[in-house]
Amino acid sequence: MDDGRPLFVQIAEQVEDSIVDGSLAEEAQAPSTNELAAFYRINPATAAKGVNMLVDKGVLYKRRGIGMFVAPGAQELLRAERRSAFADRYVQPLLAEARKLGLEPDDVADLIRAGAARTAP
């Protein structure tokens, strides 16, 4: 679980992954701080910091006395956030390199389609 980033960030991303892939549905109860702490063998305060990050982002909300739940619209919020990060991290550098090579956007799209066809099941 340790890839150099703070543990609470990794916890938040694990919960986000579950929301994005649909295994943790909107309005479903999220794992408790204690459950996360026990599962990842970390301090409950660290797990709480990760959960609170998600509350601050509007991904989770608290029902008093019951626990944390996935907010309505959380999946689309996270997908939009990740699409933007994907574009910044992968697409923009790809297009910059393509320009250096004299490739047009259509050429890049053709290369992507060809690559996808090779890896399709």
C-alpha positions as CSV (number, residue, x, y, z in Angstrom):
1,M,0.0,0.0,0.0
2,D,3.0,2.3,0.2
3,D,4.0,3.9,-3.1
4,G,5.6,7.0,-1.6
5,R,2.4,9.0,-1.4
6,P,0.8,9.7,2.0
7,L,-1.3,6.7,3.3
8,F,-4.4,8.9,3.7
9,V,-4.2,9.8,0.0
10,Q,-3.9,6.2,-1.0
11,I,-6.9,5.3,1.2
12,A,-9.0,8.0,-0.4
13,E,-7.9,6.8,-3.9
14,Q,-8.8,3.2,-3.0
15,V,-12.3,4.3,-2.0
16,E,-12.5,6.5,-5.2
17,D,-11.5,3.5,-7.3
18,S,-14.4,1.5,-5.8
19,I,-16.8,4.3,-6.7
20,V,-15.5,4.8,-10.2
21,D,-15.7,1.1,-11.1
22,G,-19.2,0.8,-9.6
23,S,-18.3,-1.7,-6.8
24,L,-19.3,1.0,-4.3
25,A,-22.6,2.5,-5.6
26,E,-24.0,5.9,-5.0
27,E,-26.0,6.1,-1.8
28,A,-24.2,2.9,-0.6
29,Q,-22.5,2.9,2.8
30,A,-18.8,3.4,2.5
31,P,-16.4,1.4,4.7
32,S,-16.0,3.0,8.1
33,T,-12.7,4.5,9.3
34,N,-12.2,1.6,11.6
35,E,-12.8,-0.9,8.8
36,L,-10.3,0.8,6.6
37,A,-7.8,1.1,9.4
38,A,-8.1,-2.6,10.2
39,F,-8.0,-3.7,6.5
40,Y,-4.9,-1.7,5.7
41,R,-3.4,-2.0,9.2
42,I,-3.0,1.7,9.7
43,N,-3.9,4.1,12.4
44,P,-7.6,5.0,12.4
45,A,-6.7,8.7,12.4
46,T,-4.9,8.2,9.1
47,A,-7.9,6.4,7.6
48,A,-10.2,9.2,8.9
49,K,-8.0,11.8,7.2
50,G,-8.5,10.0,3.9
51,V,-12.3,9.7,4.4
52,N,-12.4,13.4,5.4
53,M,-10.7,14.3,2.1
54,L,-13.6,12.6,0.3
55,V,-16.1,14.4,2.4
56,D,-14.5,17.7,1.5
57,K,-14.6,16.8,-2.2
58,G,-18.3,16.0,-2.0
59,V,-17.7,12.3,-2.7
60,L,-18.9,11.0,0.7
61,Y,-21.4,12.4,3.2
62,K,-22.1,11.4,6.8
63,R,-25.5,10.2,8.1
64,R,-25.3,11.0,11.8
65,G,-25.2,7.8,13.8
66,I,-25.1,5.5,10.8
67,G,-21.9,6.2,8.9
68,M,-20.5,7.5,5.6
69,F,-22.3,7.1,2.3
70,V,-21.4,7.7,-1.3
71,A,-22.9,11.0,-2.4
72,P,-25.2,11.2,-5.4
73,G,-23.2,12.2,-8.5
74,A,-19.9,11.0,-6.9
75,Q,-19.1,8.6,-9.7
76,E,-19.5,11.1,-12.5
77,L,-17.6,13.8,-10.4
78,L,-14.7,11.4,-10.0
79,R,-14.8,10.2,-13.7
80,A,-14.8,13.9,-14.9
81,E,-11.8,14.6,-12.5
82,R,-10.0,11.5,-13.8
83,R,-10.7,12.3,-17.5
84,S,-9.2,15.7,-17.0
85,A,-6.1,14.3,-15.2
86,F,-5.8,11.6,-18.0
87,A,-5.8,14.4,-20.6
88,D,-3.1,16.3,-18.8
89,R,-0.9,13.3,-18.0
90,Y,-1.2,11.3,-21.3
91,V,-3.0,13.1,-24.1
92,Q,-1.2,16.4,-24.0
93,P,2.3,14.8,-23.9
94,L,1.2,12.4,-26.7
95,L,0.1,15.3,-28.9
96,A,3.3,17.3,-28.2
97,E,5.4,14.3,-29.3
98,A,3.2,13.8,-32.3
99,R,3.7,17.4,-33.4
100,K,7.5,16.9,-33.1
101,L,7.1,13.9,-35.4
102,G,5.0,15.8,-37.9
103,L,1.9,13.7,-37.1
104,E,-1.6,15.3,-37.4
105,P,-4.3,14.6,-34.9
106,D,-6.0,12.2,-37.4
107,D,-2.7,10.3,-37.7
108,V,-2.6,9.9,-33.9
109,A,-6.2,8.8,-33.8
110,D,-5.4,6.1,-36.5
111,L,-2.5,4.9,-34.4
112,I,-4.6,4.7,-31.3
113,R,-7.4,2.7,-33.2
114,A,-4.8,0.4,-34.6
115,G,-3.3,-0.2,-31.2
116,A,-6.7,-0.8,-29.7
117,A,-7.5,-3.3,-32.4
118,R,-4.4,-5.2,-31.6
119,T,-5.2,-5.4,-27.9
120,A,-8.9,-6.1,-28.2
121,P,-10.0,-9.4,-26.7
